[in-house]
Every structure is written in structure tokens, then in C-alpha cells.
């Protein structure tokens, strides 16, 4: 037992009389903070078929599809020829009944099912389907966010998606716990086909900033060299995206290191990873100091360089362990490293969830892993002579799980361009 917190009854939450702090007590504090999930692919029911929920969606998640294809029980072509229900049954049989669901993604499905009192056995898929069909959507969404202890989630919103754009244009009242992030990937990629000048693109972006009120704009790409190229994409980023983000006081989130379509036969699971050249992020933060950047890198090899860059530039906020890094062993290592180099000045994690119920297991894991990494650092701090302080621990937990993101993405007074 490392330390021990003694809680006192008080009208103010998290007021502690400290004699020492246990690892369990730190976990309890992290478990108590209502988090903000700053990057998801979730949608509320108002978005219709874009709002994914239920056991069939959980089982046909592309992480599990990639794992299923490794068993070689059927080819990707045979699998994708099936309807969604049949695909879910194939994965259920192969990964949950014939093998222990020990991978992070498979274990997550187990966590979700047991959270709703559903068993993982031969009849479990039938019972689970019945359960999710019986859920009233709005009430179910609220229950899932309650179980995940989430105050709000940030969507990924593509204004060039016709289905999604229609929802915005029709003035649907979006559930207040779902906030927007304006995705730029297709805008940058399809510039030549849609617009004739940077001024047109700027006007389009300004229109959607008003309509969505996004917490940030987002761009996923292999590397950041495109910002400095004399290409159509480079000019769009320099002449439209960066100026509009700065004028609107909205950060640009950079998700770097994905290599698209390495194995197209396996659908959404086709993408791979590459190490990125961090000199481009350094140059971006230095040359566009009026902009704010959120950044996450997919390659484990880039994590130390990201921390070093963040120490040099206050307009950069590292966030999360994205995609292939979203595994317990790697997440704990990266979080520990960031605590050692940056203190608590980063955003600990996001879920990247595509199916509503995934936030239950992803945030259960996040809280456990981040709390454990923090507890290890705090133990060393107290051993060095710092007095244990429950209020500060709670404040740090809040910063890591929500506060840093909220402060960094708060709308600032727009700057005029010269």
C-alpha cells in the first residue's frame, strides 16, 4: 500500500484530509471525474443511419474484422458479401465462442455486454440483439454516457457528406451533449473538383463554422509536409484553413501518421501506420504562432518527439493515444512519458469510438490506465517530500480528462488578418 487518503464529509466535493494516498484512492478520484470525449465518430439519433449502436455494429467494428480475417475462415470478399447480421454472427462464433476474446477490441465487447447484464455464451447474441432492439434511442444514449461517465462527446462532421449536411441544413436540434468538429479531409482532397479559388473555400468554411459551431477543425494525414508544398492542398491549407481557424479562434487538430489503403480488400481496416517527420510540426507551430494546434501521432516512435515539440510551443496540445496506440500497455507507457515531460499539460485520451456503446469500455480502460500512470508519478512526488493533497489530485484528473481540452478549445476573440 503506497499512500492513504482519508475522506471527510464536506459540502464541497473532493475535500480531503490527507495522511497519505493509496493507488486505489487515486483511481477513485479519476473514476469520479465526468470526462469529455474529444474525438469520436459518434452521432446522436437525429443523424439517422449515421448513428451506430447495438451488438451487430459492435461486432462488425473494423478492429474486429481485421482480427477475424487473420483466422482465414473466409476471405474478405466472402465476408463482405454477407449482410451485417451474418457478418456479426461469423465474428461472434470465431472470436467469442471458439477463441477467448482476449484482444483489446474483443474484450471491449465483453465489457459492454456485461455492463448491460448480458452474458457471453452461445445464446448471448440473440439476447443482446433483443436487448438493444428494446432500447428507446434517446434514453439509451443517456444511459450509455452515464455508464461511460461522459459529460459530452465531440463528433467528426464532414460538411461534404450529403446525409450529414442535410441534417444541418434542416436545422435539426442536436443533442446538447454532442458537439461538432469540422473534418477537413475531403475539403482539402476535393478542392480542385469543387472550388476555383481560396476565397471560395474560405467562404465555404466560414459558412460551416457558423452552422456547426465546431470545437475544432480536424485533418488526418500521413505527414505535415503538405502544409509547405506548392500544391493545391498546400495552398488551401495556408490560404484558407489556417487563416479561417485563426480568425474564428478555433484550433486545428492534426491526426498524423496514417497510411491509407495498405490492404484495400479489408475495408475500413485497410489503413496502416508510418513514422512522420516532426520537423514539419515544429515549423507549423513556429510559423503560425497565431493558430492553436491539437496533435496526435499514430506511430509510437513519434511520441517522444511530440512531447519535445510541445515543450517548445505553447500553441500545441498533444492529445490521446490514437488507433493502434489505444491499447493498455502502450497507453500507459505514453501517458507516463507525457507526465514526466509535460506535467499535466496534455489531453490524456479520446475514444475514437464509431459505435455508441464503445465509449463504455474505452473510457473504463482510459480511467484505469491514466490513473495508474498518474499514481506512479505521484508516489515518487510524495517520496520526494511533496505533501499529499487530494484537492490537487482531483484538479489534475479534471485537467487530463476534460479541463485541458475545454480550456484549449474555448473560443477566443478572433484576430484580424493584416
ABEGO torsion letter per residue (X at the ends): XABBBBBBBBABBGBBBBABBBAAAAAAAAAABBBBBABBABBBAAAEAABBBEAAAAAABAAAAAAAAAAGABBAAAAAABBAAAAAAAAAAAAAAABBBABAAAAAAAAAAAAAGBBBBAAAAAAAAAAAAABBAAAAAAAAAAAAGBABBBBBBBAABAAAAAAAAAGBBBBAABBBBBBAAAAAAAAAAABABAAAAAAAAAAAAAAAGBABBBBBBABAAAAABBBAAAAAAAAAAAAAAAAAGBBBBBBBGBBBGABAAAEAAABBBBBBBAAAAAAAAAABAABBBBBBBABAAAAAAAAAAAAABAABBBBEBBEAABBAAAAAAAAAAAAAAAEABBBABBAGBABAAAAAAAAAAAAAAAAAAAAAAAAAAAAAGBBBBAAAAAAAAAAAAAAAAAAAABBBBBBBBX
